[in-house]
Amino acid sequence: MNLQPPKAPAQPDEQRGLVCPGCGCQHFWVVYTRASWGGRILRRRECRHCGRRITTFEQSTERPR
Ligand SMILES: [Zn+2]
């Protein structure tokens, strides 16, 4: 038997402090992800509870010194 739980993402939304501005929950699903300018990642998220959509930008690469 080899029952392993699915791997958790490296940075769950809960640990980023991402909170829905509509209902205050932290449960989102990602509508889509795309690369943006400046080496950033644009993520479109939708709240599972109230349907509020938010857009986040994330730095995908390590910053040069
Ligand atoms: Zn919400």
N, CA, C, O and the ligand as a Tripos MOL2 file, in Angstrom:
@<TRIPOS>MOLECULE
protein
  261   259    66     0     0
PROTEIN
NO_CHARGES

@<TRIPOS>ATOM
      1 N           0.8310   -1.2110    0.0000 N.3       1 MET1
      2 CA          0.0000    0.0000    0.0000 C.3       1 MET1
      3 C           0.8630    1.2580    0.0000 C.2       1 MET1
      4 O           1.8450    1.3690    0.7340 O.2       1 MET1
      5 N           0.4780    2.1530   -0.8090 N.am      2 ASN2
      6 CA          1.2770    3.3840   -0.8980 C.3       2 ASN2
      7 C           0.3320    4.5850   -0.9500 C.2       2 ASN2
      8 O           0.2040    5.2620   -1.9700 O.2       2 ASN2
      9 N          -0.3010    4.8140    0.1460 N.am      3 LEU3
     10 CA         -1.2610    5.9130    0.1930 C.3       3 LEU3
     11 C          -0.6210    7.1510    0.8050 C.2       3 LEU3
     12 O          -0.4580    7.2620    2.0200 O.2       3 LEU3
     13 N          -0.2700    8.0590   -0.0660 N.am      4 GLN4
     14 CA          0.3220    9.2890    0.4350 C.3       4 GLN4
     15 C          -0.6190   10.4530    0.1590 C.2       4 GLN4
     16 O          -1.2400   10.5090   -0.9030 O.2       4 GLN4
     17 N          -0.7280   11.3580    1.0790 N.am      5 PRO5
     18 CA         -1.5800   12.5250    0.8480 C.3       5 PRO5
     19 C          -0.9770   13.3960   -0.2480 C.2       5 PRO5
     20 O           0.2400   13.4020   -0.4340 O.2       5 PRO5
     21 N          -1.8050   14.1220   -0.9660 N.am      6 PRO6
     22 CA         -1.2730   15.0160   -2.0030 C.3       6 PRO6
     23 C          -0.3640   16.0650   -1.3810 C.2       6 PRO6
     24 O          -0.5800   16.5270   -0.2610 O.2       6 PRO6
     25 N           0.6340   16.4140   -2.1280 N.am      7 LYS7
     26 CA          1.5940   17.3830   -1.6030 C.3       7 LYS7
     27 C           0.9620   18.7550   -1.4700 C.2       7 LYS7
     28 O           0.2720   19.2400   -2.3670 O.2       7 LYS7
     29 N           1.2130   19.3510   -0.3480 N.am      8 ALA8
     30 CA          0.6830   20.7010   -0.1450 C.3       8 ALA8
     31 C           1.5280   21.6870   -0.9370 C.2       8 ALA8
     32 O           2.7270   21.4770   -1.1200 O.2       8 ALA8
     33 N           0.9120   22.7510   -1.4000 N.am      9 PRO9
     34 CA          1.6980   23.7730   -2.1010 C.3       9 PRO9
     35 C           2.7290   24.3830   -1.1760 C.2       9 PRO9
     36 O           2.5640   24.3870    0.0440 O.2       9 PRO9
     37 N           3.7860   24.8940   -1.7610 N.am     10 ALA10
     38 CA          4.8740   25.4280   -0.9510 C.3      10 ALA10
     39 C           4.4090   26.5990   -0.1030 C.2      10 ALA10
     40 O           4.8320   26.7570    1.0420 O.2      10 ALA10
     41 N           3.5440   27.4100   -0.6670 N.am     11 GLN11
     42 CA          3.0480   28.5640    0.0700 C.3      11 GLN11
     43 C           1.5340   28.6240   -0.0370 C.2      11 GLN11
     44 O           1.0010   29.2430   -0.9580 O.2      11 GLN11
     45 N           0.8490   27.9970    0.8800 N.am     12 PRO12
     46 CA         -0.6100   28.0860    0.8550 C.3      12 PRO12
     47 C          -1.0690   29.5250    1.0360 C.2      12 PRO12
     48 O          -0.3780   30.3440    1.6420 O.2      12 PRO12
     49 N          -2.2330   29.8120    0.5070 N.am     13 ASP13
     50 CA         -2.7370   31.1750    0.6030 C.3      13 ASP13
     51 C          -2.8800   31.6160    2.0490 C.2      13 ASP13
     52 O          -2.7170   32.7940    2.3690 O.2      13 ASP13
     53 N          -3.1830   30.6700    2.9110 N.am     14 GLU14
     54 CA         -3.3810   31.0370    4.3060 C.3      14 GLU14
     55 C          -2.1100   31.6120    4.9160 C.2      14 GLU14
     56 O          -2.1640   32.4450    5.8200 O.2      14 GLU14
     57 N          -0.9690   31.1610    4.4150 N.am     15 GLN15
     58 CA          0.2850   31.6350    4.9950 C.3      15 GLN15
     59 C           0.7290   32.9570    4.3980 C.2      15 GLN15
     60 O           1.6440   33.6020    4.9100 O.2      15 GLN15
     61 N           0.0890   33.3540    3.3300 N.am     16 ARG16
     62 CA          0.4340   34.6450    2.7450 C.3      16 ARG16
     63 C          -0.3670   35.7690    3.3780 C.2      16 ARG16
     64 O          -0.0820   36.9460    3.1570 O.2      16 ARG16
     65 N          -1.3550   35.4070    4.1550 N.am     17 GLY17
     66 CA         -2.1880   36.4330    4.7350 C.3      17 GLY17
     67 C          -3.1850   36.9930    3.7430 C.2      17 GLY17
     68 O          -3.6570   38.1210    3.8880 O.2      17 GLY17
     69 N          -3.5020   36.1990    2.7350 N.am     18 LEU18
     70 CA         -4.4440   36.6540    1.7290 C.3      18 LEU18
     71 C          -5.8650   36.4660    2.2630 C.2      18 LEU18
     72 O          -6.3040   35.3500    2.5380 O.2      18 LEU18
     73 N          -6.5580   37.5780    2.3990 N.am     19 VAL19
     74 CA         -7.8960   37.5280    2.9810 C.3      19 VAL19
     75 C          -8.8840   38.1360    2.0010 C.2      19 VAL19
     76 O          -8.6140   39.1700    1.3910 O.2      19 VAL19
     77 N         -10.0050   37.5010    1.8570 N.am     20 CYS20
     78 CA        -11.0360   38.0100    0.9580 C.3      20 CYS20
     79 C         -11.5850   39.3370    1.4780 C.2      20 CYS20
     80 O         -11.9840   39.4230    2.6400 O.2      20 CYS20
     81 N         -11.6120   40.3670    0.6420 N.am     21 PRO21
     82 CA        -12.1510   41.6510    1.0760 C.3      21 PRO21
     83 C         -13.6680   41.6280    1.1940 C.2      21 PRO21
     84 O         -14.2640   42.5330    1.7780 O.2      21 PRO21
     85 N         -14.2840   40.6110    0.6470 N.am     22 GLY22
     86 CA        -15.7390   40.5590    0.6870 C.3      22 GLY22
     87 C         -16.2620   39.9230    1.9670 C.2      22 GLY22
     88 O         -17.0940   40.5110    2.6590 O.2      22 GLY22
     89 N         -15.7800   38.7250    2.2840 N.am     23 CYS23
     90 CA        -16.3270   38.0010    3.4320 C.3      23 CYS23
     91 C         -15.2820   37.7100    4.4870 C.2      23 CYS23
     92 O         -15.6200   37.2350    5.5710 O.2      23 CYS23
     93 N         -14.0000   37.9870    4.1930 N.am     24 GLY24
     94 CA        -12.9690   37.8300    5.2190 C.3      24 GLY24
     95 C         -12.4250   36.4220    5.3330 C.2      24 GLY24
     96 O         -11.6420   36.1350    6.2380 O.2      24 GLY24
     97 N         -12.8220   35.5420    4.4380 N.am     25 CYS25
     98 CA        -12.3090   34.1780    4.5050 C.3      25 CYS25
     99 C         -10.9600   34.1130    3.7810 C.2      25 CYS25
    100 O         -10.4940   35.1060    3.2230 O.2      25 CYS25
    101 N         -10.3630   32.9640    3.7980 N.am     26 GLN26
    102 CA         -9.0670   32.8020    3.1350 C.3      26 GLN26
    103 C          -9.1110   31.6540    2.1500 C.2      26 GLN26
    104 O          -8.0920   31.0170    1.8850 O.2      26 GLN26
    105 N         -10.2640   31.3940    1.6160 N.am     27 HIS27
    106 CA        -10.4050   30.2390    0.7430 C.3      27 HIS27
    107 C         -10.6530   30.6970   -0.6860 C.2      27 HIS27
    108 O         -11.7410   31.1500   -1.0410 O.2      27 HIS27
    109 N          -9.6260   30.5640   -1.4760 N.am     28 PHE28
    110 CA         -9.7240   30.9730   -2.8660 C.3      28 PHE28
    111 C          -9.3860   29.8030   -3.7640 C.2      28 PHE28
    112 O          -8.6850   28.8720   -3.3670 O.2      28 PHE28
    113 N          -9.8910   29.8680   -4.9620 N.am     29 TRP29
    114 CA         -9.3420   29.0080   -6.0040 C.3      29 TRP29
    115 C          -8.8670   29.8950   -7.1240 C.2      29 TRP29
    116 O          -9.4030   30.9730   -7.3800 O.2      29 TRP29
    117 N          -7.8360   29.3970   -7.7840 N.am     30 VAL30
    118 CA         -7.1910   30.2100   -8.7960 C.3      30 VAL30
    119 C          -7.9260   30.0620  -10.1210 C.2      30 VAL30
    120 O          -8.0810   28.9530  -10.6340 O.2      30 VAL30
    121 N          -8.3730   31.1770  -10.6680 N.am     31 VAL31
    122 CA         -9.0840   31.1470  -11.9470 C.3      31 VAL31
    123 C          -8.0850   30.9340  -13.0700 C.2      31 VAL31
    124 O          -8.2550   30.0570  -13.9160 O.2      31 VAL31
    125 N          -7.0440   31.7490  -13.0630 N.am     32 TYR32
    126 CA         -5.9770   31.4820  -14.0110 C.3      32 TYR32
    127 C          -4.6750   32.0930  -13.5280 C.2      32 TYR32
    128 O          -4.6570   32.9720  -12.6660 O.2      32 TYR32
    129 N          -3.5940   31.6060  -14.1050 N.am     33 THR33
    130 CA         -2.2730   32.0790  -13.7480 C.3      33 THR33
    131 C          -1.5450   32.4240  -15.0310 C.2      33 THR33
    132 O          -1.5770   31.6600  -15.9950 O.2      33 THR33
    133 N          -0.8970   33.5610  -15.0420 N.am     34 ARG34
    134 CA         -0.1230   33.8920  -16.2350 C.3      34 ARG34
    135 C           1.0810   34.7270  -15.8350 C.2      34 ARG34
    136 O           1.0880   35.4010  -14.8050 O.2      34 ARG34
    137 N           2.0940   34.6590  -16.6820 N.am     35 ALA35
    138 CA          3.2930   35.4320  -16.4210 C.3      35 ALA35
    139 C           3.0200   36.8860  -16.7530 C.2      35 ALA35
    140 O           2.3000   37.2010  -17.7000 O.2      35 ALA35
    141 N           3.6030   37.7600  -15.9640 N.am     36 SER36
    142 CA          3.4420   39.1790  -16.2030 C.3      36 SER36
    143 C           4.8100   39.7890  -16.4080 C.2      36 SER36
    144 O           5.8370   39.1160  -16.3180 O.2      36 SER36
    145 N           4.7990   41.0720  -16.6830 N.am     37 TRP37
    146 CA          6.0800   41.7210  -16.9290 C.3      37 TRP37
    147 C           6.8640   41.8370  -15.6240 C.2      37 TRP37
    148 O           6.3010   41.7950  -14.5300 O.2      37 TRP37
    149 N           8.1820   41.9830  -15.7730 N.am     38 GLY38
    150 CA          9.0320   42.1440  -14.5900 C.3      38 GLY38
    151 C           9.2650   40.8410  -13.8580 C.2      38 GLY38
    152 O           9.6520   40.8480  -12.6890 O.2      38 GLY38
    153 N           9.0310   39.7010  -14.5390 N.am     39 GLY39
    154 CA          9.2650   38.4190  -13.8950 C.3      39 GLY39
    155 C           8.2480   38.1050  -12.8190 C.2      39 GLY39
    156 O           8.5190   37.3390  -11.8940 O.2      39 GLY39
    157 N           7.0820   38.7000  -12.9460 N.am     40 ARG40
    158 CA          6.0780   38.4560  -11.9270 C.3      40 ARG40
    159 C           4.9900   37.5090  -12.4500 C.2      40 ARG40
    160 O           4.8050   37.3330  -13.6540 O.2      40 ARG40
    161 N           4.3030   36.9280  -11.5170 N.am     41 ILE41
    162 CA          3.2090   36.0270  -11.8640 C.3      41 ILE41
    163 C           1.9000   36.6810  -11.4590 C.2      41 ILE41
    164 O           1.7240   37.1180  -10.3220 O.2      41 ILE41
    165 N           1.0000   36.7350  -12.4030 N.am     42 LEU42
    166 CA         -0.3130   37.2790  -12.1100 C.3      42 LEU42
    167 C          -1.2590   36.1120  -11.8230 C.2      42 LEU42
    168 O          -1.3580   35.1700  -12.6090 O.2      42 LEU42
    169 N          -1.9400   36.1900  -10.7050 N.am     43 ARG43
    170 CA         -2.9120   35.1480  -10.3950 C.3      43 ARG43
    171 C          -4.2720   35.7660  -10.1680 C.2      43 ARG43
    172 O          -4.4210   36.7060   -9.3870 O.2      43 ARG43
    173 N          -5.2470   35.2380  -10.8440 N.am     44 ARG44
    174 CA         -6.6150   35.6900  -10.6710 C.3      44 ARG44
    175 C          -7.2930   34.6780   -9.7590 C.2      44 ARG44
    176 O          -7.3410   33.4860  -10.0610 O.2      44 ARG44
    177 N          -7.8080   35.1590   -8.6600 N.am     45 ARG45
    178 CA         -8.4020   34.2420   -7.6890 C.3      45 ARG45
    179 C          -9.8480   34.6010   -7.4440 C.2      45 ARG45
    180 O         -10.2450   35.7620   -7.5440 O.2      45 ARG45
    181 N         -10.6180   33.6010   -7.1260 N.am     46 GLU46
    182 CA        -12.0170   33.8350   -6.8200 C.3      46 GLU46
    183 C         -12.3450   33.1910   -5.4830 C.2      46 GLU46
    184 O         -11.9690   32.0500   -5.2160 O.2      46 GLU46
    185 N         -13.0450   33.9330   -4.6580 N.am     47 CYS47
    186 CA        -13.4210   33.4270   -3.3420 C.3      47 CYS47
    187 C         -14.4280   32.3030   -3.5010 C.2      47 CYS47
    188 O         -15.3470   32.3830   -4.3150 O.2      47 CYS47
    189 N         -14.2430   31.2680   -2.7220 N.am     48 ARG48
    190 CA        -15.1470   30.1370   -2.8120 C.3      48 ARG48
    191 C         -16.4870   30.4310   -2.1640 C.2      48 ARG48
    192 O         -17.4840   29.7610   -2.4330 O.2      48 ARG48
    193 N         -16.4970   31.4350   -1.3120 N.am     49 HIS49
    194 CA        -17.7180   31.6690   -0.5310 C.3      49 HIS49
    195 C         -18.5840   32.7690   -1.1380 C.2      49 HIS49
    196 O         -19.7860   32.5850   -1.3290 O.2      49 HIS49
    197 N         -17.9770   33.8990   -1.4370 N.am     50 CYS50
    198 CA        -18.7990   35.0160   -1.9010 C.3      50 CYS50
    199 C         -18.5420   35.3420   -3.3690 C.2      50 CYS50
    200 O         -19.2480   36.1680   -3.9490 O.2      50 CYS50
    201 N         -17.5460   34.7100   -3.9750 N.am     51 GLY51
    202 CA        -17.3250   34.9150   -5.3980 C.3      51 GLY51
    203 C         -16.5670   36.1710   -5.7420 C.2      51 GLY51
    204 O         -16.4440   36.5140   -6.9170 O.2      51 GLY51
    205 N         -16.0500   36.8730   -4.7340 N.am     52 ARG52
    206 CA        -15.2680   38.0660   -4.9930 C.3      52 ARG52
    207 C         -13.9800   37.6830   -5.7000 C.2      52 ARG52
    208 O         -13.3020   36.7300   -5.3160 O.2      52 ARG52
    209 N         -13.6530   38.4400   -6.7410 N.am     53 ARG53
    210 CA        -12.4300   38.1190   -7.4800 C.3      53 ARG53
    211 C         -11.3500   39.1230   -7.1530 C.2      53 ARG53
    212 O         -11.5920   40.3290   -7.1040 O.2      53 ARG53
    213 N         -10.1670   38.6160   -6.9330 N.am     54 ILE54
    214 CA         -9.0320   39.4870   -6.6730 C.3      54 ILE54
    215 C          -7.8690   39.0510   -7.5510 C.2      54 ILE54
    216 O          -7.7870   37.9030   -7.9880 O.2      54 ILE54
    217 N          -6.9840   39.9870   -7.7910 N.am     55 THR55
    218 CA         -5.8030   39.7060   -8.5950 C.3      55 THR55
    219 C          -4.5750   39.9350   -7.7350 C.2      55 THR55
    220 O          -4.4650   40.9530   -7.0520 O.2      55 THR55
    221 N          -3.6650   38.9970   -7.7720 N.am     56 THR56
    222 CA         -2.4400   39.1460   -7.0040 C.3      56 THR56
    223 C          -1.2440   39.0470   -7.9490 C.2      56 THR56
    224 O          -1.2690   38.3330   -8.9510 O.2      56 THR56
    225 N          -0.2150   39.7790   -7.5980 N.am     57 PHE57
    226 CA          1.0480   39.6810   -8.3230 C.3      57 PHE57
    227 C           2.0760   39.0790   -7.3890 C.2      57 PHE57
    228 O           2.2040   39.4750   -6.2300 O.2      57 PHE57
    229 N           2.8050   38.1110   -7.9210 N.am     58 GLU58
    230 CA          3.8080   37.4600   -7.0910 C.3      58 GLU58
    231 C           5.1530   37.5120   -7.7920 C.2      58 GLU58
    232 O           5.2600   37.3580   -9.0080 O.2      58 GLU58
    233 N           6.1540   37.7310   -6.9930 N.am     59 GLN59
    234 CA          7.5110   37.7210   -7.5470 C.3      59 GLN59
    235 C           7.9210   36.2800   -7.7230 C.2      59 GLN59
    236 O           7.9940   35.5250   -6.7530 O.2      59 GLN59
    237 N           8.1870   35.8960   -8.9460 N.am     60 SER60
    238 CA          8.4420   34.4850   -9.2050 C.3      60 SER60
    239 C           9.9160   34.1420   -9.1390 C.2      60 SER60
    240 O          10.2740   32.9850   -8.9220 O.2      60 SER60
    241 N          10.7570   35.1130   -9.3170 N.am     61 THR61
    242 CA         12.1920   34.8090   -9.3140 C.3      61 THR61
    243 C          12.8640   35.5120   -8.1400 C.2      61 THR61
    244 O          12.3420   36.4790   -7.5860 O.2      61 THR61
    245 N          14.0170   35.0030   -7.7840 N.am     62 GLU62
    246 CA         14.7460   35.6550   -6.7130 C.3      62 GLU62
    247 C          15.2760   36.9920   -7.1840 C.2      62 GLU62
    248 O          15.6890   37.1590   -8.3310 O.2      62 GLU62
    249 N          15.2520   37.9280   -6.2730 N.am     63 ARG63
    250 CA         15.6950   39.2530   -6.6710 C.3      63 ARG63
    251 C          17.2080   39.3280   -6.8000 C.2      63 ARG63
    252 O          17.9390   38.7960   -5.9650 O.2      63 ARG63
    253 N          17.6650   39.9840   -7.8380 N.am     64 PRO64
    254 CA         19.1180   40.1990   -7.9490 C.3      64 PRO64
    255 C          19.6130   41.1360   -6.8570 C.2      64 PRO64
    256 O          18.9000   42.0240   -6.3900 O.2      64 PRO64
    257 N          20.8510   40.9040   -6.4720 N.am     65 ARG65
    258 CA         21.3850   41.7580   -5.4080 C.3      65 ARG65
    259 C          21.7280   43.1520   -5.9420 C.2      65 ARG65
    260 O          22.1900   44.0060   -5.1860 O.2      65 ARG65
    261 ZN        -15.2220   35.9160    0.1750 Zn       66 ZN66
@<TRIPOS>BOND
     1     1     2 1
     2     2     3 1
     3     3     4 2
     4     3     5 am
     5     5     6 1
     6     6     7 1
     7     7     8 2
     8     7     9 am
     9     9    10 1
    10    10    11 1
    11    11    12 2
    12    11    13 am
    13    13    14 1
    14    14    15 1
    15    15    16 2
    16    15    17 am
    17    17    18 1
    18    18    19 1
    19    19    20 2
    20    19    21 am
    21    21    22 1
    22    22    23 1
    23    23    24 2
    24    23    25 am
    25    25    26 1
    26    26    27 1
    27    27    28 2
    28    27    29 am
    29    29    30 1
    30    30    31 1
    31    31    32 2
    32    31    33 am
    33    33    34 1
    34    34    35 1
    35    35    36 2
    36    35    37 am
    37    37    38 1
    38    38    39 1
    39    39    40 2
    40    39    41 am
    41    41    42 1
    42    42    43 1
    43    43    44 2
    44    43    45 am
    45    45    46 1
    46    46    47 1
    47    47    48 2
    48    47    49 am
    49    49    50 1
    50    50    51 1
    51    51    52 2
    52    51    53 am
    53    53    54 1
    54    54    55 1
    55    55    56 2
    56    55    57 am
    57    57    58 1
    58    58    59 1
    59    59    60 2
    60    59    61 am
    61    61    62 1
    62    62    63 1
    63    63    64 2
    64    63    65 am
    65    65    66 1
    66    66    67 1
    67    67    68 2
    68    67    69 am
    69    69    70 1
    70    70    71 1
    71    71    72 2
    72    71    73 am
    73    73    74 1
    74    74    75 1
    75    75    76 2
    76    75    77 am
    77    77    78 1
    78    78    79 1
    79    79    80 2
    80    79    81 am
    81    81    82 1
    82    82    83 1
    83    83    84 2
    84    83    85 am
    85    85    86 1
    86    86    87 1
    87    87    88 2
    88    87    89 am
    89    89    90 1
    90    90    91 1
    91    91    92 2
    92    91    93 am
    93    93    94 1
    94    94    95 1
    95    95    96 2
    96    95    97 am
    97    97    98 1
    98    98    99 1
    99    99   100 2
   100    99   101 am
   101   101   102 1
   102   102   103 1
   103   103   104 2
   104   103   105 am
   105   105   106 1
   106   106   107 1
   107   107   108 2
   108   107   109 am
   109   109   110 1
   110   110   111 1
   111   111   112 2
   112   111   113 am
   113   113   114 1
   114   114   115 1
   115   115   116 2
   116   115   117 am
   117   117   118 1
   118   118   119 1
   119   119   120 2
   120   119   121 am
   121   121   122 1
   122   122   123 1
   123   123   124 2
   124   123   125 am
   125   125   126 1
   126   126   127 1
   127   127   128 2
   128   127   129 am
   129   129   130 1
   130   130   131 1
   131   131   132 2
   132   131   133 am
   133   133   134 1
   134   134   135 1
   135   135   136 2
   136   135   137 am
   137   137   138 1
   138   138   139 1
   139   139   140 2
   140   139   141 am
   141   141   142 1
   142   142   143 1
   143   143   144 2
   144   143   145 am
   145   145   146 1
   146   146   147 1
   147   147   148 2
   148   147   149 am
   149   149   150 1
   150   150   151 1
   151   151   152 2
   152   151   153 am
   153   153   154 1
   154   154   155 1
   155   155   156 2
   156   155   157 am
   157   157   158 1
   158   158   159 1
   159   159   160 2
   160   159   161 am
   161   161   162 1
   162   162   163 1
   163   163   164 2
   164   163   165 am
   165   165   166 1
   166   166   167 1
   167   167   168 2
   168   167   169 am
   169   169   170 1
   170   170   171 1
   171   171   172 2
   172   171   173 am
   173   173   174 1
   174   174   175 1
   175   175   176 2
   176   175   177 am
   177   177   178 1
   178   178   179 1
   179   179   180 2
   180   179   181 am
   181   181   182 1
   182   182   183 1
   183   183   184 2
   184   183   185 am
   185   185   186 1
   186   186   187 1
   187   187   188 2
   188   187   189 am
   189   189   190 1
   190   190   191 1
   191   191   192 2
   192   191   193 am
   193   193   194 1
   194   194   195 1
   195   195   196 2
   196   195   197 am
   197   197   198 1
   198   198   199 1
   199   199   200 2
   200   199   201 am
   201   201   202 1
   202   202   203 1
   203   203   204 2
   204   203   205 am
   205   205   206 1
   206   206   207 1
   207   207   208 2
   208   207   209 am
   209   209   210 1
   210   210   211 1
   211   211   212 2
   212   211   213 am
   213   213   214 1
   214   214   215 1
   215   215   216 2
   216   215   217 am
   217   217   218 1
   218   218   219 1
   219   219   220 2
   220   219   221 am
   221   221   222 1
   222   222   223 1
   223   223   224 2
   224   223   225 am
   225   225   226 1
   226   226   227 1
   227   227   228 2
   228   227   229 am
   229   229   230 1
   230   230   231 1
   231   231   232 2
   232   231   233 am
   233   233   234 1
   234   234   235 1
   235   235   236 2
   236   235   237 am
   237   237   238 1
   238   238   239 1
   239   239   240 2
   240   239   241 am
   241   241   242 1
   242   242   243 1
   243   243   244 2
   244   243   245 am
   245   245   246 1
   246   246   247 1
   247   247   248 2
   248   247   249 am
   249   249   250 1
   250   250   251 1
   251   251   252 2
   252   251   253 am
   253   253   254 1
   254   254   255 1
   255   255   256 2
   256   255   257 am
   257   257   258 1
   258   258   259 1
   259   259   260 2
@<TRIPOS>SUBSTRUCTURE
     1 MET1         2 RESIDUE 1 A MET
     2 ASN2         6 RESIDUE 1 A ASN
     3 LEU3        10 RESIDUE 1 A LEU
     4 GLN4        14 RESIDUE 1 A GLN
     5 PRO5        18 RESIDUE 1 A PRO
     6 PRO6        22 RESIDUE 1 A PRO
     7 LYS7        26 RESIDUE 1 A LYS
     8 ALA8        30 RESIDUE 1 A ALA
     9 PRO9        34 RESIDUE 1 A PRO
    10 ALA10       38 RESIDUE 1 A ALA
    11 GLN11       42 RESIDUE 1 A GLN
    12 PRO12       46 RESIDUE 1 A PRO
    13 ASP13       50 RESIDUE 1 A ASP
    14 GLU14       54 RESIDUE 1 A GLU
    15 GLN15       58 RESIDUE 1 A GLN
    16 ARG16       62 RESIDUE 1 A ARG
    17 GLY17       66 RESIDUE 1 A GLY
    18 LEU18       70 RESIDUE 1 A LEU
    19 VAL19       74 RESIDUE 1 A VAL
    20 CYS20       78 RESIDUE 1 A CYS
    21 PRO21       82 RESIDUE 1 A PRO
    22 GLY22       86 RESIDUE 1 A GLY
    23 CYS23       90 RESIDUE 1 A CYS
    24 GLY24       94 RESIDUE 1 A GLY
    25 CYS25       98 RESIDUE 1 A CYS
    26 GLN26      102 RESIDUE 1 A GLN
    27 HIS27      106 RESIDUE 1 A HIS
    28 PHE28      110 RESIDUE 1 A PHE
    29 TRP29      114 RESIDUE 1 A TRP
    30 VAL30      118 RESIDUE 1 A VAL
    31 VAL31      122 RESIDUE 1 A VAL
    32 TYR32      126 RESIDUE 1 A TYR
    33 THR33      130 RESIDUE 1 A THR
    34 ARG34      134 RESIDUE 1 A ARG
    35 ALA35      138 RESIDUE 1 A ALA
    36 SER36      142 RESIDUE 1 A SER
    37 TRP37      146 RESIDUE 1 A TRP
    38 GLY38      150 RESIDUE 1 A GLY
    39 GLY39      154 RESIDUE 1 A GLY
    40 ARG40      158 RESIDUE 1 A ARG
    41 ILE41      162 RESIDUE 1 A ILE
    42 LEU42      166 RESIDUE 1 A LEU
    43 ARG43      170 RESIDUE 1 A ARG
    44 ARG44      174 RESIDUE 1 A ARG
    45 ARG45      178 RESIDUE 1 A ARG
    46 GLU46      182 RESIDUE 1 A GLU
    47 CYS47      186 RESIDUE 1 A CYS
    48 ARG48      190 RESIDUE 1 A ARG
    49 HIS49      194 RESIDUE 1 A HIS
    50 CYS50      198 RESIDUE 1 A CYS
    51 GLY51      202 RESIDUE 1 A GLY
    52 ARG52      206 RESIDUE 1 A ARG
    53 ARG53      210 RESIDUE 1 A ARG
    54 ILE54      214 RESIDUE 1 A ILE
    55 THR55      218 RESIDUE 1 A THR
    56 THR56      222 RESIDUE 1 A THR
    57 PHE57      226 RESIDUE 1 A PHE
    58 GLU58      230 RESIDUE 1 A GLU
    59 GLN59      234 RESIDUE 1 A GLN
    60 SER60      238 RESIDUE 1 A SER
    61 THR61      242 RESIDUE 1 A THR
    62 GLU62      246 RESIDUE 1 A GLU
    63 ARG63      250 RESIDUE 1 A ARG
    64 PRO64      254 RESIDUE 1 A PRO
    65 ARG65      258 RESIDUE 1 A ARG
    66 ZN66       261 GROUP 0 **** ****
